[in-house]
Amino acid sequence: MRIKIKEQKSSFKCAIELSIADIIHSHGRAITLSELVLALDIQPTKNDCSIQAHALSLSSWFKGTELTLWGTVHGIKFWEFLNQNPGINQRFNEAMASDSEIMTSFVVKAECKQIFEGLGSLVDVGGGNGSFSRIISEAFPGIKCTVLDLPHVVANLPETDNLKYIADAFLFKLVFHGLGDEDGLKILKKRREAIASNGERGKVIIIDIVINAREEEHD
Ligand SMILES: C[S@@+](CC[C@H](N)C(=O)[O-])C[C@H]1O[C@@H](n2cnc3c(N)ncnc32)[C@H](O)[C@@H]1O
């Protein structure tokens, strides 16, 4: 309940900072979302530069192909930004970990418990610093949990017998020739994003059948 009130407060604060009430009032009649976005574009907020930048970019985001507003405003993916800002990265991961703590009571201890019972292994994709998997691994020692996340998120985290982290390399042995080009490309593009922030260590390793390849080529 407290979280809900906090969310409502920050939405309200954001609406005030964006002058949404003033825009609607001066519009003089009911306003559509696209009219509101356009109005935000020409009505910069006086006090807060970052809010102003977000407001100015809202319409570009709506019109453009960039997936997130963050990417439109900063020209960099949010995860890459976190990689470049260790302090914020840590706070973000801690915030996500708090969310896991909140969920524990009803996921592990109450009515959802049976979902995990009897499992032998689990991969927590985009599992952050593994807080959720750590809780699962402690509550269900029989489950081998593997957390897959970006290298800067899982670096130096303590592992246990049944909790491991992976991020450096992805091995696809005899997988791609069984997929269509479209699915194969989709997977490769995603993996490229995932390893991009891992410098020399990030790798996608593919072992597969190549037709008509010259003998000395090992790409
Ligand atoms: C919103 S957080 C959720 C974290 C965790 N699952 C939780 O609920 O607490 C999204 C997570 O996805 C991770 N992530 C984003 N892109 C990724 C990628 N390409 N490969 C692996 N993890 C990725 C981020 O680092 C982040 O930890």
The ligand as an SDF file (V2000), in Angstrom:
LIG
                    3D

 27 29  0  0  0  0  0  0  0  0999 V2000
   14.0270   -4.5570  -14.7170 C   0  0  0  0  0  0  0  0  0  0  0  0
   15.4780   -5.4790  -14.3870 S   0  0  0  0  0  0  0  0  0  0  0  0
   14.7690   -6.9480  -13.6700 C   0  0  0  0  0  0  0  0  0  0  0  0
   15.7620   -7.6620  -12.7780 C   0  0  0  0  0  0  0  0  0  0  0  0
   15.1860   -8.8980  -12.0800 C   0  0  0  0  0  0  0  0  0  0  0  0
   14.6260   -9.8530  -13.0160 N   0  0  0  0  0  0  0  0  0  0  0  0
   14.1450   -8.4840  -11.0660 C   0  0  0  0  0  0  0  0  0  0  0  0
   12.9430   -8.6220  -11.2960 O   0  0  0  0  0  0  0  0  0  0  0  0
   14.5590   -8.0040  -10.0000 O   0  0  0  0  0  0  0  0  0  0  0  0
   15.9150   -6.0540  -16.0120 C   0  0  0  0  0  0  0  0  0  0  0  0
   17.2230   -6.8140  -16.0200 C   0  0  0  0  0  0  0  0  0  0  0  0
   17.4630   -7.2350  -17.3610 O   0  0  0  0  0  0  0  0  0  0  0  0
   18.8620   -7.1690  -17.5660 C   0  0  0  0  0  0  0  0  0  0  0  0
   19.1410   -7.1400  -19.0030 N   0  0  0  0  0  0  0  0  0  0  0  0
   18.8740   -6.1430  -19.8780 C   0  0  0  0  0  0  0  0  0  0  0  0
   19.3030   -6.4790  -21.1090 N   0  0  0  0  0  0  0  0  0  0  0  0
   19.8490   -7.7210  -21.0210 C   0  0  0  0  0  0  0  0  0  0  0  0
   20.4510   -8.6080  -21.9560 C   0  0  0  0  0  0  0  0  0  0  0  0
   20.5900   -8.2630  -23.2320 N   0  0  0  0  0  0  0  0  0  0  0  0
   20.9060   -9.8200  -21.5250 N   0  0  0  0  0  0  0  0  0  0  0  0
   20.7850  -10.1490  -20.2070 C   0  0  0  0  0  0  0  0  0  0  0  0
   20.1990   -9.3560  -19.2680 N   0  0  0  0  0  0  0  0  0  0  0  0
   19.7440   -8.1620  -19.6740 C   0  0  0  0  0  0  0  0  0  0  0  0
   19.2770   -5.8970  -16.8470 C   0  0  0  0  0  0  0  0  0  0  0  0
   20.6480   -5.8400  -16.5740 O   0  0  0  0  0  0  0  0  0  0  0  0
   18.4070   -5.9890  -15.5950 C   0  0  0  0  0  0  0  0  0  0  0  0
   19.0860   -6.6350  -14.5440 O   0  0  0  0  0  0  0  0  0  0  0  0
  1  2  1  0
  2  3  1  0
  2 10  1  0
  3  4  1  0
  4  5  1  0
  5  6  1  0
  5  7  1  0
  7  8  2  0
  7  9  1  0
 10 11  1  0
 11 12  1  0
 11 26  1  0
 12 13  1  0
 13 14  1  0
 13 24  1  0
 14 15  1  0
 14 23  1  0
 15 16  2  0
 16 17  1  0
 17 18  1  0
 17 23  2  0
 18 19  1  0
 18 20  2  0
 20 21  1  0
 21 22  2  0
 22 23  1  0
 24 25  1  0
 24 26  1  0
 26 27  1  0
M  CHG  2   2   1   9  -1
M  END
$$$$
